[in-house]
Amino acid sequence: MSRIVAAFNKTVVEYFRKTSLNGFGLLYFIRKRRIQRIFWFLFISFGIIFASYAVFSMILEFLSYSTITDLSELKVLEEEIHFPELKICSGYKFSHRNMLASAQDLVNSHNKSLDYWLNKLSLLSGYFDPLSVKEEDVSDINSVLDIRNITSLLLGLTPACESLILKCKVNNVSTNCSKLFTLKAYNEGNCCAVRKSNLTGELSLFMDSSQTDAYPLNDNFPGFSLHTPSWLGRISISPGEIAAVEVEVMELQGNSQLNEYATEKRGCYFSQEGESREECLHECRIKATLINCQCVPYPFKFSTQKLKHCTLENITCLQLVERNWSPAQCPQCLPLCNQLFYRLSKQILGHLHPWRSELNFKFKTPHRQLYKTNILYHWYQMLSNVGGVLGICIGCSFISGFELIYFLVFRLWFNYLRQPEI
């Protein structure tokens, strides 16, 4: 037998004689009682296997799910609950009366028919949806219409907020609608957006859903669509509906200690690290267009750089991006760790004349759902859990661990040196 094997055997016997783990020591002291020794050996083996499985599962869970989210309700004062960035979009991209007025101006200045100019103006819907027009139809649109400021032209062709929203009330007090809403350009079209960022309480709107603004285009529909900055905040309103729209507020709150983790692991950004997922996806899509088409698509919102604006002359490239782009191409776009989400739900209370619609906005409850994200385990909690499992299953502790290291290193070396050379 070699010196190292003899030294190892002697060290193992010493360990079982002198270890602080009494269960392991019994394997030595009852060595002459074979049945008891076999039973005790099986019991210790089961404890080691179970402890190994529990610790391994705990480590895998920690690596896979580094955070945990608790759901609770937070009561908020009514004056502290503000309306989100609410957008009201007409189902018609272009207003029929505005189209007629612009086409008539072009008839007066050019030797073409009214129908010709209406057809040319309707092709401008390609700025909202590149797939709605054909390349051969828009090849000469810029030179024919002599477009200098496409944003002003599109806003002028869109149904005005004054014609869509006839009456406004905030907390049952009549308000000038023009002071409450303004027409803005968005990806989904030109919409009426709430001006005030501190609007609270209840909001009542009396809408014009008549066919005055109806202009036949693809994807047009009678009525309105409502949007808030959340995928849960989209509903549609049909002509003639009296609808109660409830706004439910959800708050995502991340513990500041999540900064200890990498962004990819915690799955969210703090405000100093990035922007909201909606804004990030918007910029990601603009960058995809910028890379492929060397221009910025409508509504031309992209930093302060002097970049070329896309026109319908770029329609082939814009259609290619529209067909192939998806949010999956932007894995870096994550939600904010601290953010408010809004869910809109509609309840139809009755019907008016088909030319009118009435909306009543109010918050569902004075509470908001709070999703609080915390670290699943701190390092000391992880150590405590592992120590607890090892202590219950095999009676192990830090001292036991250092004791094992002592015997496997120092005593093994000492016994090796004391073995006679063969």
N, C-alpha and C positions, 0 to 999 in steps of 0.2 A: 504494500500500500504506500502510495506516495506521501510525502510530508504534508502537502497541502490538504489532501483528503483526510489524513489523520487529524490534522489541526482543526479542520472544519467539523468533523464528527465530535471532537472534544468540546469545541465551542458550542455546538448545538446542545450537548448534554448540560453544559454549564448554564446555558440560557434557560432551559426548562427547569433547572434546579433553583435558580436565583431570580427569575423574572418576577416583576410586580404583578403580572397578570396571573392571578391565582388559578384561573381555569386552565391556562397553558401548563402551569406547574404541576397540576394533577396528573398530566400525561406521564410525568417522570415518577411521581411518588406512588402511583398505583400501577406501576409497570408489571407487577406480578399478578395482577387481577385482570386477566385478558378481556373478559366480557365487559367489565366496567370501563376499561381503557378504550375498547372499540366504541362503546356508546358515547363516551366523552369526546373521542376523536370526531365522530360523526356530528355531534352537537356543535363543536367548535367549527368544523368545516362548514356546516350550514350557516352559522353566524357570519363567517368570513364572506361566503358567497352572497348572502343577503345584504350585508353591509356594502360590498363592492357594487352590487346592482343598484342599491339606493343612492350611493354617492355618485355613480356614473350617470344615473338618470337626472339627478339634481344638477350636475354640471352641464349636461346637454340642455336641460330646460333653461338654465342661466344663459348659455350661449345662444340659444334660439330665441328666447323671449326675455329680453333684457329689461323690459318695462311692464308695468301692470296698470290698468285703467280702472278707477273706481267711479261709479255713477251715483250722484246725489243731486239734491235739489237746493237751489240757492234763492232765497227770497230777496227781491230787489224792489226798491222804491219806484213808484210809477214814473216819477220825473227822471229816473236814472235809466229807464228803458227807452232807447232811441230807435226810430225806424231805420232800417237798413237803406242802402243805396237802391231805391226802388226805381225801376224803369218800366214805363208803359209804352208798348210798341203796337202800332196799328197793324192789322193783318194785311194792309195794302202798302207795299213799299213806296208807291207813288200815288199822289193825289190826282184824281181825274181832272178837277178844276184847275190845279196848278199846271198839269201837263197841257191842258188846252190853252191856258194863258201863255205859257212859254212857246208852244207851237205856233200860236197866232203871231207872237212877236217875230218869230223866224219867217213866217209867211210874209209879213210886211216888209222884211229886209232882204228876202231872197225869193227867187222866182221858182218856188216849189209849192206843192199842195199841202194842205193841213195834214192829211193822212200820212204823207211822206215824212213830215217832221215828227208826228206822233210815233211813227215806227222807229225813227232814229233815236228819239228820246227814250223810248222803252228799252233800247239796247243798253242803256246805262245801268240797268239792273245787274249787268255783269260785274260791276264793282262790289255788289253785295254777295252775289253768287256766280263765280266764274263759269260754272257748268250750265247756267241758264241761257247762254248765248252761244252762237257758232262763230268760229274764227273768220269765215268768209263774210259774215254780216257786219263785223266790227272793224274790218281792216282799215277803213277810211273814216271812222267815226270822229276822230280828233280833228282832222282837217275840215270835215264837213261842218261840224258844230263850232269849230274855233274855240275849243275849251281852254280857258286860262286858269280858272279856279274851280276844280271839279267839286271840292267840298262845299263851296257856296251854292253851286248849281244843284247838287243832290239834296242839300238841305232845303233849297227853294222848291224842289219837286215833291218833297215829302209832306204828308199831311201835317199841318201846323198844330202845335199843342192847343192853341186857342180854339181850333175847330174840333178837336177831339175831346177835350175836357171842358165842359160848359160851366159847371159849378163845383166849387170846392168848399168843404167845411173841415175845420180842425177843432176837435172837441166841441162840436155843434155850433161853432162860430164861423160865419161866412168869411171866406178869404179870397183875395184876388189870385186866380189860378196862374196868371202870368208871373206873379212873384214867387209862386210855389214850384212851378215846373219850368224847365228850359229844354229846348230841342238839342240833342247831342248825337254825335256819330259813334256808332258801336259796330262790332263785328256782325251782329244780327240785323243791322239796319239803323236808321235814324229813329231815335226813341225820345220820349219825354221823360226826363229824369228829375227827381226831387232835388231842388236847390239846397234846402236846409239840411244840415247834418245833425241837428239837435231836435228834430221833430219827435214829439212824444204824444201819448194819449190815443185818440181815435181820429181817423181820416176818412171822410166821406167824399166820393166823387160821382158826379152826374155826367155820363159820357154820351157822345154822339156816335151811335152805331149805324147811322143811315148809310145809304149807298152813294152819297154825294161824292165821297172820295174813292169809290170803287174803280179800280183800273185793272183790266184783265192782264195778269201776268202769271207765270208759273209760280206755284207755291203760295200764291195769295189766298187769303181766307177772310171771311167776314168776321168782325169782332176784334179782339185785342189779345195780346199776350203780356203777362206780367213776369218780371225777372228781378231776382235779387242775386248778390254775388255768392251763389251756392248752387250746386246741382240739384238740391232739394227745393230751391226757391223758384219754380217755374210753373205757372198755370195759365190757362186760356179762359177768356170770357166770351161767350156767344152773344149776339145781338138780342136785346130785350131781356136780359137776365138781371134780376135783383140778387146780388150775391154778397154774402158775408165772408170776408177773407180773414182768416185767423193767422197771425204771425207767431210762430213758436221759435223761441230763442234757445240755442244750445251753445254752451261755452266749453271750449277745449282749453284746459289749463295744464301746462307742463311745469313740473318742479324744476327749479333752477339747477338742481344737482344733475339733471340730465345732460348738462354741458360736459360732464365727465366722459360721456360716450361720443363716439364718432357719429356724424350726421346720418350715415347710412344705417347705423345700428338702432338709433332712436327713432328714425323715420320722420323727422320734422325739423323745421328751422326755427330758431329764435329770431326776433325782429332784427337784430343786428347782423344776422347771418344771411338772410334772404327775404324774399317777398312771398306773398300768398301763392298757392298753387294755380289759381285762376290767372293771375298776372304773369306767372312764370310760363304757363302754357301758351298764353297770348304772345309773349315775347319769343318763345321757342318757335312758334309757327311763323312769326315775322322773320326770324333768322333763317328758317328753312327757305322762305321765299327770297330773302336777300341773297342767300348762297346760290340758289338755282336760277333766279331771274335778275339778280343785281338791282333790285328795286324794292321799295317798301309798299305793301298792299294797303288799300283803304281800310281803316280811316287814318292811316299815316301817323300813328302814335308810336314813335320809337326814338327815345332819347332826344338829345338836342343836336345831333349830328346833321350836317347837310347831306341828306341821302336822296337819291332819285326816287320819285314817286312812281308806282306802277300805273300804267294806263291800259286801256283795252288793246293797245298794240302788243302788249305782253300777254295776251289772253291764252295763248298756247301753253306757255310756261306756267301761268297761274292755274290753269286747269290741271296740269300735270301735278302740281303741288297739292291741289285740292283733292285729287284722287288718291294720292299716295301718303299724305301726311296723316299721322295719328298720334294721340297723346303718349302711346307706348314708346315713341321715339325720343321722349324727354324724361328719362328716369330720374333726372336731377330735380324735377319739379315735385316738391313735397309740400304738404300743408304746414302752416305755422304751428308751433307748439302752443302758443297762446292766441286764440282766435274765436270769434263769434260766428256761428252758423245760423242760418234762418231757414225755416221750413214754412211754406205757404200751403194752406188747405182751404178749399172753397166749399161753401154750403149755399145752395140755391134756395132763396127765401120766397121767390115768386117771379113774375114776369111783368114787364112793362110793354109799351108799344115797341115793335121790332126796331124802331129807329133810335131807341134810347136804352142805355144800360146804367145801372146804379151799383156802385161798389162801396162797401163799408169795411175799412181796415181797422182791426184792433188786435191787441196782443192776447194770446190764448189765456195766459195766467200771469199773475205778478211774480211767478217763479221762473227760473230758467234751469234747464238741465245742465249739470256741471260734470263734465268728464275730466277727471283729474288723473294725470299720468305721472306715476312715480317710478323710481328705480325698483325693480323686482327684489334685488338683494344688494345690500352694501357688502363690501369685502368682509366686514366683521360679522355680518349676519350669515354670510355664506360659510365662514369659518365655524361659527356657532352651530349651524345646521349639520355640517360634516362631522364636527366633534360630537354632537349629540347622537347621530346615527352610529358612529364607531363606538361611543361609550355604551349605548344600549345593547348593541349586538355582540361586541367582543370585549367590552370593558377597557377600551384603549383610550389613552390620553397623550398629551405632549410628552410627558415623562416616559411613557411606554415607548413612544417613537424614538426619543433620544437614547433610551435604553437599548433598543434593537440596533441602532446605529453603533453604539458603543461595543456591543458584542460582535457585530459583523466586521468592525474595523479594528478596534484596539485589541480586544481579546483574541480575535482570529490571528492577528499578526504576532501577538505575544506567544500564543500556543504554537504557531508555526516556527518561531525561533527556538522554542524549547524542544522541538522534535529532533531526535538524533538523525544525523545524515545516514542515508542508506549507502 
